Amino acid sequence: SRKKLDAKFEALDTDSALRPTVIKTGDVWAKRMQQNLLTKMHEVTLTPDMQKKERNKAFDLLDALSRSGSLPIACAELHVFV
């Protein structure tokens, strides 16, 4: 599976823009958020069950923004700040 993915990267990524990376995360995450721009930032600890709910909420938002896939997303980037 990893070899298949690497083979696809090599075949389709002509300008070497893709870099496969394995990210291993911990079991408990910290989520920092604020309800709106006028409230203070606060932190919530996310258990594995809460992480699953947050992931599902993110996919639901993506689904709504793309109208269930009927609107293509021509360009997207993922940025992770630690």
N, C-alpha and C positions, 0 to 999 in steps of 0.2 A: 504494500500500500504506500509506504513512504517512497519506495523506489519508483512506483508508478507516478506519484505526484511530482517527484524530481524530474522524471522523464518528460512529463507534460510541461513543466516549467521550461526545460531546455528547448523543447520543440516550439513552444508558443511565445516565449519571452525573448524576442529577437534583440532587444536593447539591454537586457540584463537588469531590468528595473525591479524584478521580484526577488526577494530574499527569503527563503523558507526559514522559519524560526520556530522552535518548540518552546513554549512558555509553560512553566510549571508554577501553579499558584498554590497558596496555602488553603486550608479548609475554611478559615474564618477571614472575612474581608471587612474593611472599614469603608463606609460610604459617607462622604462629606457632602452636605447639600444645604441649600437655603430655600425656603418656601417661595420667596420673591426677593426682589432686589433690595427691599427695605428691611428685611429681617436679618438676624445674625446667622452665620454659618454654624451648623451643628453636625455632630458625627453620630452615626448609627453603626453598630456591629451587625454584620450580616452572617447568619448561619447558612449552612448549605441549602436548607429549604428556602430561606429568604432570598438567596442568590438565584435560585431557580425561578422564583416569582419575579425578581427584577429582570432577569434575562427574558422571560416571557413578555413582560411589559415593554421591553426594548424592541422585541420582534413585532409586537402588536403595533407599536408606533411606526416602525418601518413599513409594515403592511398597510397601515392607514395612509402614510405619506405617499406610498407608491400605488395607492388604490388597488391593493391586492395583486400587485405585480403588473397591472395594466399600463402603468407609467414606468418607462425604463429609467434607471438611475445610471446616467452616462458616466459619471465620475464620482468616486467616493474615496475617502481616506479615513483611516483609523489612527487616532493619536492617543497614546497612553502616557499620562504624566504621573510620575512617582515622586 
